[in-house]
């Protein structure tokens, strides 16, 4: 296991477990913070894993995810806002 | 260059984990959003530049820097929108 894969092994549980805790408590807006954290952590983890495995063509996944995560969270804020 | 890249990646991982834990420990939503900001504007560039140093000048580096830039631009925007939503909820309550 190279150092990048070891970094991925650390960042996935170290970032996703707190994100899941945030997703599971509080009201809807507080859970939205957990969703934002999860999106950012998964983007970083996918970057590290793609380079760690020597497969840079998989970097298209974080490129797509960072845009979709941004748009998806904006949709949630719009829906939770209640009024235009 | 490879060692410097690994150091930057590990610094980014440390910032990510510390920020995530801080977001769980803090009670109110605004401090949580403040705790999350370093994940996108500090850990993202650290990881992206660290991986770019290991990859050299190539299309891979351009893709890494594109992801880093998008993450650094969209993260604070999402934080601001969420904070505005939380503020509106607090005033409506």
Backbone of each chain as nested JSON, in Angstrom:
{
  "chains": [
    {"id": "A", "residues": [
      {"number": 1, "name": "UNK", "atoms": {"N": [0.849, -1.192, 0.0], "CA": [0.0, 0.0, 0.0], "C": [0.889, 1.248, 0.0]}},
      {"number": 2, "name": "UNK", "atoms": {"N": [0.696, 2.123, -1.0], "CA": [1.524, 3.318, -1.026], "C": [0.948, 4.388, -0.099]}},
      {"number": 3, "name": "UNK", "atoms": {"N": [1.689, 5.48, 0.028], "CA": [1.302, 6.499, 1.007], "C": [-0.018, 7.182, 0.651]}},
      {"number": 4, "name": "UNK", "atoms": {"N": [-0.339, 7.264, -0.651], "CA": [-1.601, 7.891, -1.031], "C": [-2.796, 7.031, -0.639]}},
      {"number": 5, "name": "UNK", "atoms": {"N": [-2.678, 5.736, -0.843], "CA": [-3.787, 4.867, -0.438], "C": [-3.944, 4.867, 1.071]}},
      {"number": 6, "name": "UNK", "atoms": {"N": [-2.818, 4.978, 1.785], "CA": [-2.907, 5.083, 3.245], "C": [-3.628, 6.376, 3.641]}},
      {"number": 7, "name": "UNK", "atoms": {"N": [-3.33, 7.465, 2.924], "CA": [-4.038, 8.725, 3.193], "C": [-5.536, 8.58, 2.93]}},
      {"number": 8, "name": "UNK", "atoms": {"N": [-5.896, 7.843, 1.878], "CA": [-7.31, 7.617, 1.594], "C": [-7.963, 6.793, 2.698]}},
      {"number": 9, "name": "UNK", "atoms": {"N": [-7.222, 5.805, 3.206], "CA": [-7.761, 4.978, 4.298], "C": [-8.015, 5.835, 5.533]}},
      {"number": 10, "name": "UNK", "atoms": {"N": [-7.21, 6.882, 5.742], "CA": [-7.412, 7.765, 6.901], "C": [-8.551, 8.746, 6.649]}},
      {"number": 11, "name": "UNK", "atoms": {"N": [-8.597, 9.338, 5.457], "CA": [-9.55, 10.427, 5.226], "C": [-10.978, 9.92, 5.052]}},
      {"number": 12, "name": "UNK", "atoms": {"N": [-11.155, 8.712, 4.571], "CA": [-12.53, 8.226, 4.358], "C": [-13.268, 8.04, 5.682]}},
      {"number": 13, "name": "UNK", "atoms": {"N": [-12.753, 7.238, 6.618], "CA": [-13.482, 7.158, 7.896], "C": [-13.372, 8.437, 8.713]}},
      {"number": 14, "name": "UNK", "atoms": {"N": [-12.198, 9.107, 8.669], "CA": [-12.013, 10.318, 9.459], "C": [-12.916, 11.455, 9.034]}},
      {"number": 15, "name": "UNK", "atoms": {"N": [-13.328, 11.485, 7.769], "CA": [-14.221, 12.532, 7.301], "C": [-15.666, 12.091, 7.194]}},
      {"number": 16, "name": "UNK", "atoms": {"N": [-15.871, 10.84, 6.803], "CA": [-17.25, 10.399, 6.561], "C": [-18.003, 10.05, 7.831]}},
      {"number": 17, "name": "UNK", "atoms": {"N": [-17.324, 9.523, 8.829], "CA": [-18.029, 9.21, 10.083], "C": [-18.567, 10.483, 10.746]}},
      {"number": 18, "name": "UNK", "atoms": {"N": [-17.76, 11.55, 10.904], "CA": [-18.357, 12.795, 11.412], "C": [-19.476, 13.329, 10.519]}},
      {"number": 19, "name": "UNK", "atoms": {"N": [-19.326, 13.178, 9.201], "CA": [-20.388, 13.65, 8.306], "C": [-21.675, 12.872, 8.542]}},
      {"number": 20, "name": "UNK", "atoms": {"N": [-21.572, 11.562, 8.756], "CA": [-22.779, 10.772, 9.006], "C": [-23.394, 11.116, 10.353]}},
      {"number": 21, "name": "UNK", "atoms": {"N": [-22.549, 11.455, 11.331], "CA": [-23.082, 11.899, 12.621], "C": [-23.866, 13.196, 12.436]}},
      {"number": 22, "name": "UNK", "atoms": {"N": [-23.305, 14.13, 11.654], "CA": [-24.014, 15.387, 11.399], "C": [-25.308, 15.151, 10.617]}},
      {"number": 23, "name": "UNK", "atoms": {"N": [-25.281, 14.173, 9.714], "CA": [-26.477, 13.873, 8.93], "C": [-27.581, 13.277, 9.78]}},
      {"number": 24, "name": "UNK", "atoms": {"N": [-27.232, 12.718, 10.926], "CA": [-28.222, 11.992, 11.711], "C": [-28.794, 12.738, 12.888]}},
      {"number": 25, "name": "UNK", "atoms": {"N": [-28.443, 13.99, 13.069], "CA": [-28.984, 14.702, 14.226], "C": [-29.304, 16.146, 13.848]}},
      {"number": 26, "name": "UNK", "atoms": {"N": [-30.195, 16.753, 14.643], "CA": [-30.561, 18.144, 14.401], "C": [-31.693, 18.281, 13.396]}},
      {"number": 27, "name": "UNK", "atoms": {"N": [-32.011, 19.553, 13.07], "CA": [-33.083, 19.789, 12.099], "C": [-32.53, 19.693, 10.675]}},
      {"number": 28, "name": "UNK", "atoms": {"N": [-33.38, 20.005, 9.708], "CA": [-33.014, 19.771, 8.311], "C": [-31.805, 20.601, 7.885]}},
      {"number": 29, "name": "UNK", "atoms": {"N": [-31.745, 21.862, 8.327], "CA": [-30.629, 22.717, 7.912], "C": [-29.324, 22.214, 8.536]}},
      {"number": 30, "name": "UNK", "atoms": {"N": [-29.398, 21.748, 9.778], "CA": [-28.186, 21.209, 10.41], "C": [-27.719, 19.939, 9.699]}},
      {"number": 31, "name": "UNK", "atoms": {"N": [-28.654, 19.129, 9.233], "CA": [-28.251, 17.917, 8.499], "C": [-27.655, 18.265, 7.142]}},
      {"number": 32, "name": "UNK", "atoms": {"N": [-28.087, 19.408, 6.593], "CA": [-27.527, 19.846, 5.311], "C": [-26.021, 20.107, 5.428]}},
      {"number": 33, "name": "UNK", "atoms": {"N": [-25.582, 20.562, 6.605], "CA": [-24.147, 20.768, 6.822], "C": [-23.396, 19.443, 6.677]}},
      {"number": 34, "name": "UNK", "atoms": {"N": [-23.994, 18.359, 7.196], "CA": [-23.376, 17.044, 7.039], "C": [-23.274, 16.635, 5.585]}},
      {"number": 35, "name": "UNK", "atoms": {"N": [-24.294, 16.974, 4.794], "CA": [-24.253, 16.647, 3.365], "C": [-23.128, 17.405, 2.665]}},
      {"number": 36, "name": "UNK", "atoms": {"N": [-22.948, 18.679, 3.017], "CA": [-21.862, 19.464, 2.421], "C": [-20.506, 18.87, 2.771]}},
      {"number": 37, "name": "UNK", "atoms": {"N": [-20.35, 18.478, 4.043], "CA": [-19.079, 17.875, 4.454], "C": [-18.842, 16.572, 3.708]}},
      {"number": 38, "name": "UNK", "atoms": {"N": [-19.888, 15.77, 3.583], "CA": [-19.722, 14.481, 2.911], "C": [-19.303, 14.665, 1.46]}},
      {"number": 39, "name": "UNK", "atoms": {"N": [-19.905, 15.623, 0.77], "CA": [-19.533, 15.867, -0.61], "C": [-18.073, 16.254, -0.752]}},
      {"number": 40, "name": "UNK", "atoms": {"N": [-17.611, 17.17, 0.11], "CA": [-16.216, 17.621, 0.014], "C": [-15.246, 16.482, 0.335]}},
      {"number": 41, "name": "UNK", "atoms": {"N": [-15.571, 15.683, 1.344], "CA": [-14.67, 14.592, 1.731], "C": [-14.588, 13.537, 0.626]}},
      {"number": 42, "name": "UNK", "atoms": {"N": [-15.732, 13.22, 0.017], "CA": [-15.717, 12.197, -1.04], "C": [-14.944, 12.696, -2.256]}},
      {"number": 43, "name": "UNK", "atoms": {"N": [-15.059, 13.985, -2.575], "CA": [-14.276, 14.533, -3.697], "C": [-12.778, 14.372, -3.426]}},
      {"number": 44, "name": "UNK", "atoms": {"N": [-12.349, 14.737, -2.216], "CA": [-10.927, 14.609, -1.882], "C": [-10.493, 13.147, -1.922]}},
      {"number": 45, "name": "UNK", "atoms": {"N": [-11.333, 12.266, -1.366], "CA": [-10.972, 10.84, -1.33], "C": [-10.865, 10.264, -2.741]}},
      {"number": 46, "name": "UNK", "atoms": {"N": [-11.781, 10.66, -3.634], "CA": [-11.725, 10.148, -5.006], "C": [-10.478, 10.632, -5.731]}},
      {"number": 47, "name": "UNK", "atoms": {"N": [-10.075, 11.892, -5.475], "CA": [-8.833, 12.389, -6.077], "C": [-7.638, 11.559, -5.612]}},
      {"number": 48, "name": "UNK", "atoms": {"N": [-7.578, 11.334, -4.302], "CA": [-6.435, 10.603, -3.746], "C": [-6.408, 9.16, -4.259]}},
      {"number": 49, "name": "UNK", "atoms": {"N": [-7.578, 8.522, -4.288], "CA": [-7.636, 7.118, -4.704], "C": [-7.276, 6.974, -6.189]}},
      {"number": 50, "name": "UNK", "atoms": {"N": [-7.765, 7.905, -7.024], "CA": [-7.478, 7.81, -8.456], "C": [-5.978, 7.892, -8.715]}},
      {"number": 51, "name": "UNK", "atoms": {"N": [-5.295, 8.834, -8.06], "CA": [-3.843, 8.957, -8.262], "C": [-3.118, 7.821, -7.54]}},
      {"number": 52, "name": "UNK", "atoms": {"N": [-3.624, 7.418, -6.359], "CA": [-2.973, 6.345, -5.601], "C": [-2.955, 5.03, -6.346]}},
      {"number": 53, "name": "UNK", "atoms": {"N": [-4.016, 4.75, -7.096], "CA": [-4.063, 3.517, -7.885], "C": [-3.415, 3.677, -9.259]}},
      {"number": 54, "name": "UNK", "atoms": {"N": [-2.937, 4.894, -9.566], "CA": [-2.313, 5.106, -10.868], "C": [-3.316, 5.083, -12.014]}},
      {"number": 55, "name": "UNK", "atoms": {"N": [-4.564, 5.514, -11.753], "CA": [-5.619, 5.52, -12.772], "C": [-6.178, 6.942, -12.903]}},
      {"number": 56, "name": "UNK", "atoms": {"N": [-5.409, 7.873, -13.48], "CA": [-5.881, 9.268, -13.51], "C": [-7.127, 9.478, -14.352]}},
      {"number": 57, "name": "UNK", "atoms": {"N": [-7.478, 8.517, -15.212], "CA": [-8.721, 8.697, -15.981], "C": [-9.946, 8.7, -15.082]}},
      {"number": 58, "name": "UNK", "atoms": {"N": [-9.817, 8.134, -13.891], "CA": [-10.946, 8.146, -12.955], "C": [-11.153, 9.51, -12.305]}},
      {"number": 59, "name": "UNK", "atoms": {"N": [-10.292, 10.481, -12.587], "CA": [-10.479, 11.829, -12.027], "C": [-11.738, 12.508, -12.562]}},
      {"number": 60, "name": "UNK", "atoms": {"N": [-12.331, 11.934, -13.603], "CA": [-13.589, 12.501, -14.084], "C": [-14.676, 12.374, -13.015]}},
      {"number": 61, "name": "UNK", "atoms": {"N": [-14.556, 11.375, -12.149], "CA": [-15.577, 11.188, -11.1], "C": [-15.605, 12.369, -10.12]}},
      {"number": 62, "name": "UNK", "atoms": {"N": [-14.464, 12.798, -9.539], "CA": [-14.541, 13.986, -8.679], "C": [-14.907, 15.259, -9.421]}},
      {"number": 63, "name": "UNK", "atoms": {"N": [-14.524, 15.361, -10.707], "CA": [-14.928, 16.551, -11.473], "C": [-16.452, 16.64, -11.541]}},
      {"number": 64, "name": "UNK", "atoms": {"N": [-17.079, 15.511, -11.855], "CA": [-18.544, 15.492, -11.947], "C": [-19.163, 15.673, -10.568]}},
      {"number": 65, "name": "UNK", "atoms": {"N": [-18.592, 15.002, -9.566], "CA": [-19.191, 15.045, -8.229], "C": [-19.165, 16.441, -7.632]}},
      {"number": 66, "name": "UNK", "atoms": {"N": [-18.074, 17.183, -7.837], "CA": [-17.994, 18.505, -7.212], "C": [-19.062, 19.434, -7.787]}},
      {"number": 67, "name": "UNK", "atoms": {"N": [-19.364, 19.278, -9.07], "CA": [-20.407, 20.114, -9.677], "C": [-21.796, 19.659, -9.221]}},
      {"number": 68, "name": "UNK", "atoms": {"N": [-22.026, 18.338, -9.238], "CA": [-23.342, 17.834, -8.838], "C": [-23.604, 18.061, -7.353]}},
      {"number": 69, "name": "UNK", "atoms": {"N": [-22.568, 17.941, -6.533], "CA": [-22.738, 18.174, -5.097], "C": [-23.123, 19.622, -4.837]}},
      {"number": 70, "name": "UNK", "atoms": {"N": [-22.494, 20.525, -5.562], "CA": [-22.807, 21.95, -5.424], "C": [-24.256, 22.217, -5.839]}},
      {"number": 71, "name": "UNK", "atoms": {"N": [-24.632, 21.723, -7.018], "CA": [-25.997, 21.96, -7.499], "C": [-27.016, 21.273, -6.594]}},
      {"number": 72, "name": "UNK", "atoms": {"N": [-26.731, 20.063, -6.155], "CA": [-27.674, 19.344, -5.314], "C": [-27.906, 20.031, -3.984]}},
      {"number": 73, "name": "UNK", "atoms": {"N": [-26.84, 20.545, -3.396], "CA": [-27.005, 21.247, -2.118], "C": [-27.778, 22.547, -2.309]}},
      {"number": 74, "name": "UNK", "atoms": {"N": [-27.543, 23.217, -3.424], "CA": [-28.316, 24.43, -3.696], "C": [-29.8, 24.112, -3.843]}},
      {"number": 75, "name": "UNK", "atoms": {"N": [-30.121, 22.977, -4.462], "CA": [-31.522, 22.572, -4.583], "C": [-32.118, 22.334, -3.2]}},
      {"number": 76, "name": "UNK", "atoms": {"N": [-31.351, 21.685, -2.317], "CA": [-31.847, 21.463, -0.956], "C": [-32.1, 22.785, -0.236]}},
      {"number": 77, "name": "UNK", "atoms": {"N": [-31.183, 23.733, -0.378], "CA": [-31.399, 25.021, 0.293], "C": [-32.642, 25.724, -0.261]}},
      {"number": 78, "name": "UNK", "atoms": {"N": [-32.865, 25.579, -1.549], "CA": [-34.055, 26.179, -2.164], "C": [-35.323, 25.528, -1.605]}},
      {"number": 79, "name": "UNK", "atoms": {"N": [-35.317, 24.192, -1.516], "CA": [-36.499, 23.483, -1.024], "C": [-36.74, 23.769, 0.451]}},
      {"number": 80, "name": "UNK", "atoms": {"N": [-35.66, 23.889, 1.228], "CA": [-35.822, 24.124, 2.66], "C": [-36.154, 25.579, 2.962]}},
      {"number": 81, "name": "UNK", "atoms": {"N": [-35.916, 26.46, 1.992], "CA": [-36.17, 27.878, 2.216], "C": [-37.638, 28.194, 2.425]}},
      {"number": 82, "name": "UNK", "atoms": {"N": [-38.507, 27.429, 1.784], "CA": [-39.941, 27.576, 2.016], "C": [-40.61, 28.624, 1.156]}},
      {"number": 83, "name": "UNK", "atoms": {"N": [-39.911, 29.702, 0.83], "CA": [-40.51, 30.734, -0.023], "C": [-39.459, 31.22, -1.016]}},
      {"number": 84, "name": "UNK", "atoms": {"N": [-39.911, 31.711, -2.178], "CA": [-38.956, 32.097, -3.224], "C": [-38.129, 33.306, -2.84]}}
    ]},
    {"id": "B", "residues": [
      {"number": 1, "name": "UNK", "atoms": {"N": [10.311, 15.975, -5.088], "CA": [8.97, 16.455, -5.44], "C": [7.903, 15.489, -4.944]}},
      {"number": 2, "name": "UNK", "atoms": {"N": [8.235, 14.204, -4.991], "CA": [7.27, 13.213, -4.534], "C": [7.061, 13.298, -3.021]}},
      {"number": 3, "name": "UNK", "atoms": {"N": [8.168, 13.556, -2.283], "CA": [8.051, 13.674, -0.833], "C": [7.238, 14.912, -0.467]}},
      {"number": 4, "name": "UNK", "atoms": {"N": [7.514, 16.037, -1.144], "CA": [6.75, 17.257, -0.875], "C": [5.274, 17.047, -1.18]}},
      {"number": 5, "name": "UNK", "atoms": {"N": [4.984, 16.347, -2.266], "CA": [3.586, 16.063, -2.588], "C": [2.914, 15.23, -1.519]}},
      {"number": 6, "name": "UNK", "atoms": {"N": [3.617, 14.215, -1.031], "CA": [3.034, 13.369, 0.017], "C": [2.786, 14.157, 1.296]}},
      {"number": 7, "name": "UNK", "atoms": {"N": [3.73, 15.056, 1.63], "CA": [3.551, 15.881, 2.829], "C": [2.322, 16.769, 2.69]}},
      {"number": 8, "name": "UNK", "atoms": {"N": [2.153, 17.385, 1.512], "CA": [0.986, 18.252, 1.302], "C": [-0.316, 17.454, 1.371]}},
      {"number": 9, "name": "UNK", "atoms": {"N": [-0.318, 16.26, 0.777], "CA": [-1.527, 15.434, 0.828], "C": [-1.866, 15.072, 2.274]}},
      {"number": 10, "name": "UNK", "atoms": {"N": [-0.854, 14.7, 3.048], "CA": [-1.113, 14.328, 4.443], "C": [-1.551, 15.539, 5.268]}},
      {"number": 11, "name": "UNK", "atoms": {"N": [-1.011, 16.716, 4.961], "CA": [-1.499, 17.925, 5.639], "C": [-2.981, 18.163, 5.313]}},
      {"number": 12, "name": "UNK", "atoms": {"N": [-3.346, 17.976, 4.051], "CA": [-4.742, 18.124, 3.667], "C": [-5.638, 17.115, 4.362]}},
      {"number": 13, "name": "UNK", "atoms": {"N": [-5.158, 15.881, 4.488], "CA": [-5.926, 14.851, 5.196], "C": [-6.106, 15.246, 6.664]}},
      {"number": 14, "name": "UNK", "atoms": {"N": [-5.046, 15.763, 7.281], "CA": [-5.135, 16.171, 8.687], "C": [-6.14, 17.307, 8.862]}},
      {"number": 15, "name": "UNK", "atoms": {"N": [-6.088, 18.3, 7.962], "CA": [-7.034, 19.413, 8.042], "C": [-8.468, 18.907, 7.876]}},
      {"number": 16, "name": "UNK", "atoms": {"N": [-8.665, 17.978, 6.942], "CA": [-10.011, 17.438, 6.709], "C": [-10.547, 16.743, 7.953]}},
      {"number": 17, "name": "UNK", "atoms": {"N": [-9.741, 15.874, 8.535], "CA": [-10.216, 15.11, 9.694], "C": [-10.457, 16.042, 10.882]}},
      {"number": 18, "name": "UNK", "atoms": {"N": [-9.545, 16.977, 11.123], "CA": [-9.724, 17.896, 12.248], "C": [-10.968, 18.762, 12.063]}},
      {"number": 19, "name": "UNK", "atoms": {"N": [-11.188, 19.244, 10.851], "CA": [-12.37, 20.071, 10.606], "C": [-13.65, 19.268, 10.782]}},
      {"number": 20, "name": "UNK", "atoms": {"N": [-13.648, 18.026, 10.314], "CA": [-14.849, 17.196, 10.446], "C": [-15.153, 16.922, 11.916]}},
      {"number": 21, "name": "UNK", "atoms": {"N": [-14.128, 16.618, 12.679], "CA": [-14.342, 16.363, 14.109], "C": [-14.81, 17.641, 14.809]}},
      {"number": 22, "name": "UNK", "atoms": {"N": [-14.224, 18.78, 14.442], "CA": [-14.634, 20.051, 15.045], "C": [-16.087, 20.36, 14.728]}},
      {"number": 23, "name": "UNK", "atoms": {"N": [-16.527, 20.03, 13.507], "CA": [-17.922, 20.282, 13.142], "C": [-18.873, 19.447, 13.992]}},
      {"number": 24, "name": "UNK", "atoms": {"N": [-18.457, 18.253, 14.368], "CA": [-19.311, 17.414, 15.214], "C": [-19.326, 17.947, 16.645]}},
      {"number": 25, "name": "UNK", "atoms": {"N": [-18.178, 18.406, 17.108], "CA": [-18.075, 18.84, 18.509], "C": [-18.836, 20.141, 18.73]}},
      {"number": 26, "name": "UNK", "atoms": {"N": [-18.77, 21.07, 17.777], "CA": [-19.433, 22.363, 17.942], "C": [-20.947, 22.178, 17.906]}},
      {"number": 27, "name": "UNK", "atoms": {"N": [-21.658, 22.997, 18.669], "CA": [-23.092, 22.773, 18.858], "C": [-23.955, 23.54, 17.861]}},
      {"number": 28, "name": "UNK", "atoms": {"N": [-23.621, 24.819, 17.625], "CA": [-24.486, 25.654, 16.794], "C": [-24.123, 25.502, 15.315]}},
      {"number": 29, "name": "UNK", "atoms": {"N": [-25.062, 25.893, 14.444], "CA": [-24.859, 25.638, 13.019], "C": [-23.83, 26.586, 12.407]}},
      {"number": 30, "name": "UNK", "atoms": {"N": [-23.798, 27.844, 12.839], "CA": [-22.836, 28.788, 12.246], "C": [-21.386, 28.386, 12.583]}},
      {"number": 31, "name": "UNK", "atoms": {"N": [-21.063, 28.076, 13.84], "CA": [-19.704, 27.564, 14.091], "C": [-19.39, 26.283, 13.325]}},
      {"number": 32, "name": "UNK", "atoms": {"N": [-20.396, 25.444, 13.11], "CA": [-20.15, 24.24, 12.302], "C": [-19.76, 24.61, 10.877]}},
      {"number": 33, "name": "UNK", "atoms": {"N": [-20.456, 25.585, 10.309], "CA": [-20.117, 26.007, 8.948], "C": [-18.716, 26.602, 8.902]}},
      {"number": 34, "name": "UNK", "atoms": {"N": [-18.36, 27.359, 9.955], "CA": [-16.99, 27.874, 10.011], "C": [-15.973, 26.748, 10.077]}},
      {"number": 35, "name": "UNK", "atoms": {"N": [-16.312, 25.689, 10.813], "CA": [-15.379, 24.557, 10.926], "C": [-15.231, 23.816, 9.605]}},
      {"number": 36, "name": "UNK", "atoms": {"N": [-16.269, 23.837, 8.78], "CA": [-16.213, 23.094, 7.508], "C": [-15.453, 23.839, 6.418]}},
      {"number": 37, "name": "UNK", "atoms": {"N": [-15.373, 25.155, 6.538], "CA": [-14.742, 25.938, 5.471], "C": [-13.318, 25.484, 5.149]}},
      {"number": 38, "name": "UNK", "atoms": {"N": [-12.456, 25.156, 6.149], "CA": [-11.103, 24.722, 5.785], "C": [-11.05, 23.466, 4.925]}},
      {"number": 39, "name": "UNK", "atoms": {"N": [-12.101, 22.637, 4.944], "CA": [-12.07, 21.432, 4.113], "C": [-11.998, 21.804, 2.64]}},
      {"number": 40, "name": "UNK", "atoms": {"N": [-12.757, 22.832, 2.249], "CA": [-12.797, 23.174, 0.829], "C": [-11.719, 24.183, 0.43]}},
      {"number": 41, "name": "UNK", "atoms": {"N": [-11.399, 25.141, 1.308], "CA": [-10.471, 26.206, 0.887], "C": [-9.029, 25.952, 1.325]}},
      {"number": 42, "name": "UNK", "atoms": {"N": [-8.803, 24.992, 2.217], "CA": [-7.435, 24.703, 2.647], "C": [-7.035, 23.252, 2.337]}},
      {"number": 43, "name": "UNK", "atoms": {"N": [-7.848, 22.302, 2.801], "CA": [-7.505, 20.899, 2.551], "C": [-7.572, 20.571, 1.062]}},
      {"number": 44, "name": "UNK", "atoms": {"N": [-8.567, 21.111, 0.361], "CA": [-8.682, 20.853, -1.075], "C": [-7.439, 21.282, -1.846]}},
      {"number": 45, "name": "UNK", "atoms": {"N": [-7.008, 22.562, -1.702], "CA": [-5.769, 22.965, -2.383], "C": [-4.538, 22.192, -1.928]}},
      {"number": 46, "name": "UNK", "atoms": {"N": [-4.456, 21.862, -0.634], "CA": [-3.297, 21.083, -0.173], "C": [-3.242, 19.727, -0.875]}},
      {"number": 47, "name": "UNK", "atoms": {"N": [-4.378, 19.032, -0.903], "CA": [-4.414, 17.719, -1.549], "C": [-4.188, 17.858, -3.059]}},
      {"number": 48, "name": "UNK", "atoms": {"N": [-4.862, 18.844, -3.663], "CA": [-4.736, 19.007, -5.108], "C": [-3.319, 19.339, -5.545]}},
      {"number": 49, "name": "UNK", "atoms": {"N": [-2.69, 20.285, -4.856], "CA": [-1.312, 20.652, -5.215], "C": [-0.352, 19.5, -4.894]}},
      {"number": 50, "name": "UNK", "atoms": {"N": [-0.601, 18.812, -3.785], "CA": [0.25, 17.663, -3.452], "C": [0.189, 16.577, -4.508]}},
      {"number": 51, "name": "UNK", "atoms": {"N": [-1.016, 16.266, -4.968], "CA": [-1.157, 15.252, -6.021], "C": [-0.573, 15.763, -7.34]}},
      {"number": 52, "name": "UNK", "atoms": {"N": [-0.728, 17.073, -7.601], "CA": [-0.179, 17.639, -8.842], "C": [1.347, 17.573, -8.839]}},
      {"number": 53, "name": "UNK", "atoms": {"N": [1.965, 17.801, -7.672], "CA": [3.426, 17.706, -7.598], "C": [3.894, 16.299, -7.931]}},
      {"number": 54, "name": "UNK", "atoms": {"N": [3.132, 15.309, -7.519], "CA": [3.519, 13.926, -7.81], "C": [3.301, 13.573, -9.273]}},
      {"number": 55, "name": "UNK", "atoms": {"N": [2.341, 14.255, -9.922], "CA": [1.983, 13.86, -11.286], "C": [2.804, 14.573, -12.354]}},
      {"number": 56, "name": "UNK", "atoms": {"N": [3.431, 15.705, -11.99], "CA": [4.16, 16.452, -13.009], "C": [3.207, 17.218, -13.903]}},
      {"number": 57, "name": "UNK", "atoms": {"N": [3.766, 17.876, -14.956], "CA": [2.925, 18.68, -15.841], "C": [2.259, 17.778, -16.872]}},
      {"number": 58, "name": "UNK", "atoms": {"N": [0.944, 17.627, -16.748], "CA": [0.215, 16.773, -17.677], "C": [-1.259, 17.128, -17.606]}},
      {"number": 59, "name": "UNK", "atoms": {"N": [-2.066, 16.436, -18.383], "CA": [-3.511, 16.635, -18.338], "C": [-4.057, 16.236, -16.965]}},
      {"number": 60, "name": "UNK", "atoms": {"N": [-3.415, 15.265, -16.342], "CA": [-3.825, 14.859, -14.991], "C": [-3.713, 16.022, -14.018]}},
      {"number": 61, "name": "UNK", "atoms": {"N": [-2.611, 16.762, -14.106], "CA": [-2.422, 17.912, -13.226], "C": [-3.495, 18.969, -13.477]}},
      {"number": 62, "name": "UNK", "atoms": {"N": [-3.805, 19.2, -14.748], "CA": [-4.841, 20.179, -15.066], "C": [-6.179, 19.748, -14.477]}},
      {"number": 63, "name": "UNK", "atoms": {"N": [-6.493, 18.462, -14.559], "CA": [-7.758, 17.974, -13.995], "C": [-7.775, 18.13, -12.483]}},
      {"number": 64, "name": "UNK", "atoms": {"N": [-6.654, 17.802, -11.843], "CA": [-6.569, 17.95, -10.387], "C": [-6.77, 19.403, -9.971]}},
      {"number": 65, "name": "UNK", "atoms": {"N": [-6.126, 20.312, -10.682], "CA": [-6.258, 21.721, -10.326], "C": [-7.661, 22.241, -10.634]}},
      {"number": 66, "name": "UNK", "atoms": {"N": [-8.306, 21.682, -11.666], "CA": [-9.693, 22.065, -11.953], "C": [-10.611, 21.652, -10.802]}},
      {"number": 67, "name": "UNK", "atoms": {"N": [-10.456, 20.42, -10.327], "CA": [-11.277, 19.955, -9.2], "C": [-11.008, 20.823, -7.971]}},
      {"number": 68, "name": "UNK", "atoms": {"N": [-9.746, 21.115, -7.729], "CA": [-9.381, 21.942, -6.576], "C": [-10.017, 23.326, -6.67]}},
      {"number": 69, "name": "UNK", "atoms": {"N": [-9.947, 23.913, -7.862], "CA": [-10.532, 25.244, -8.049], "C": [-12.044, 25.223, -7.855]}},
      {"number": 70, "name": "UNK", "atoms": {"N": [-12.702, 24.227, -8.447], "CA": [-14.162, 24.132, -8.301], "C": [-14.552, 23.943, -6.84]}},
      {"number": 71, "name": "UNK", "atoms": {"N": [-13.805, 23.114, -6.134], "CA": [-14.113, 22.868, -4.715], "C": [-13.92, 24.141, -3.896]}},
      {"number": 72, "name": "UNK", "atoms": {"N": [-12.85, 24.884, -4.175], "CA": [-12.564, 26.096, -3.405], "C": [-13.561, 27.206, -3.714]}},
      {"number": 73, "name": "UNK", "atoms": {"N": [-14.134, 27.201, -4.922], "CA": [-15.094, 28.249, -5.279], "C": [-16.491, 27.898, -4.775]}},
      {"number": 74, "name": "UNK", "atoms": {"N": [-16.897, 26.634, -4.931], "CA": [-18.274, 26.265, -4.579], "C": [-18.465, 26.062, -3.08]}},
      {"number": 75, "name": "UNK", "atoms": {"N": [-17.43, 25.65, -2.358], "CA": [-17.579, 25.377, -0.932], "C": [-18.023, 26.589, -0.122]}},
      {"number": 76, "name": "UNK", "atoms": {"N": [-17.303, 27.715, -0.182], "CA": [-17.746, 28.898, 0.565], "C": [-19.107, 29.414, 0.111]}},
      {"number": 77, "name": "UNK", "atoms": {"N": [-19.415, 29.271, -1.183], "CA": [-20.731, 29.709, -1.658], "C": [-21.834, 28.889, -0.997]}},
      {"number": 78, "name": "UNK", "atoms": {"N": [-21.623, 27.57, -0.916], "CA": [-22.617, 26.722, -0.251], "C": [-22.727, 27.075, 1.232]}},
      {"number": 79, "name": "UNK", "atoms": {"N": [-21.597, 27.353, 1.871], "CA": [-21.622, 27.738, 3.283], "C": [-22.417, 29.015, 3.495]}},
      {"number": 80, "name": "UNK", "atoms": {"N": [-22.239, 29.983, 2.599], "CA": [-22.961, 31.244, 2.734], "C": [-24.457, 31.042, 2.549]}},
      {"number": 81, "name": "UNK", "atoms": {"N": [-24.831, 30.229, 1.568], "CA": [-26.254, 29.976, 1.332], "C": [-26.867, 29.243, 2.527]}},
      {"number": 82, "name": "UNK", "atoms": {"N": [-26.156, 28.261, 3.055], "CA": [-26.673, 27.513, 4.207], "C": [-26.791, 28.42, 5.43]}},
      {"number": 83, "name": "UNK", "atoms": {"N": [-25.81, 29.292, 5.641], "CA": [-25.869, 30.207, 6.78], "C": [-27.047, 31.168, 6.639]}},
      {"number": 84, "name": "UNK", "atoms": {"N": [-27.303, 31.633, 5.417], "CA": [-28.447, 32.514, 5.196], "C": [-29.755, 31.773, 5.495]}},
      {"number": 85, "name": "UNK", "atoms": {"N": [-29.819, 30.51, 5.091], "CA": [-31.01, 29.704, 5.364], "C": [-31.191, 29.505, 6.871]}},
      {"number": 86, "name": "UNK", "atoms": {"N": [-30.105, 29.225, 7.58], "CA": [-30.195, 29.038, 9.025], "C": [-30.612, 30.335, 9.709]}},
      {"number": 87, "name": "UNK", "atoms": {"N": [-30.105, 31.446, 9.208], "CA": [-30.472, 32.742, 9.792], "C": [-31.952, 33.042, 9.575]}},
      {"number": 88, "name": "UNK", "atoms": {"N": [-32.449, 32.716, 8.395], "CA": [-33.866, 32.936, 8.114], "C": [-34.723, 32.053, 9.018]}},
      {"number": 89, "name": "UNK", "atoms": {"N": [-34.314, 30.803, 9.217], "CA": [-35.058, 29.909, 10.119], "C": [-35.062, 30.455, 11.544]}},
      {"number": 90, "name": "UNK", "atoms": {"N": [-33.914, 30.997, 11.976], "CA": [-33.832, 31.518, 13.345], "C": [-34.759, 32.703, 13.528]}},
      {"number": 91, "name": "UNK", "atoms": {"N": [-34.893, 33.542, 12.482], "CA": [-35.77, 34.71, 12.596], "C": [-37.239, 34.317, 12.507]}},
      {"number": 92, "name": "UNK", "atoms": {"N": [-37.534, 33.268, 11.73], "CA": [-38.925, 32.824, 11.6], "C": [-39.407, 32.123, 12.862]}},
      {"number": 93, "name": "UNK", "atoms": {"N": [-38.471, 31.489, 13.599], "CA": [-38.872, 30.701, 14.779], "C": [-39.342, 31.615, 15.911]}}
    ]}
  ]
}
